[in-house]
Amino acid sequence: MTKDVPSSAAALVTIAGVTWRRLLRGRALWVAFVIAALPLILASLTRDLDPVAVVQTLVMCLLPPVFVASAVGEEIEERTSTYLWSRPLARWTLLVGKLIALAPVAVALICIGWFLATKTIGADVSSRSMLAFAAGGFAISTVSAGIGTLVPRHGMALSIVYFVVLDLIVGAIPASVQNISVTRQVRLLSGLDDPSAITEPAITMAVIAAVWLAIGLWRIRKLEA
């Protein structure tokens, strides 16, 4: 008698649920709360939105690697994927399940931190800036997942270096290469740099996220071999 093959939806729910339980039992969530509070702490010390926005951008670069890259890398490094490969599950559900469970957590903390910090300063919280940081959080989560599959042992560290160092530097270069910077697109979409730019940065972030998701899914398939 053969066992029924679980649907992809059931596999995603299972993987997401296990990921959630691990998150609640671990220390990463508490570390993330501290990181997410940094803009609020700075806002209580200054009434200037610009430095708070800078710190908020750094928080956006830190939280997805802490959640997503570390979880994906841990799954691969501890050979949990080897067990999963022996089950009748679609291979892509491991990566997508992690993203479904963890990316919304990172995005929620990013947006809550920005909302509270902006309110503390006494400024209006624009829906555009909230959307921009949410989109940036999802894009960085996807990139972090991709990096986590490529270098599982050091996925979180390399993801943080990639965004805090490389992505920010590339975004500041006054040339077309800055278009590949997620943080640059977030600033454009939020209206902090160019109030007229909306569609282009949104599409650019979606393309960057799609490319890294494709890389992650390709790597997951290669790990099966």
Buried (B, 14 or more C-beta within 10 A) or exposed (E): EEEEEBEBEEBBBBBBEBBBEBBEEEEBBEBBEEBBBBBBBBBEEEEEBEEBBBBBBBBBBBBBBBBBBBBBBBBBBEEEBEEBBEEEBEBBBBBBBBBBBBBBBBBBBBBBBBBBBBEBBEBEBEEBBBBBBBBBBBBBBBBBBBBBBBBBEBBBBBBBBBBBEEBBEBBEEEEEEBBBBBBBBBBBBBBBBEEEBBEBBBEBBBBBBEBBBEBBBEBBEEBEE
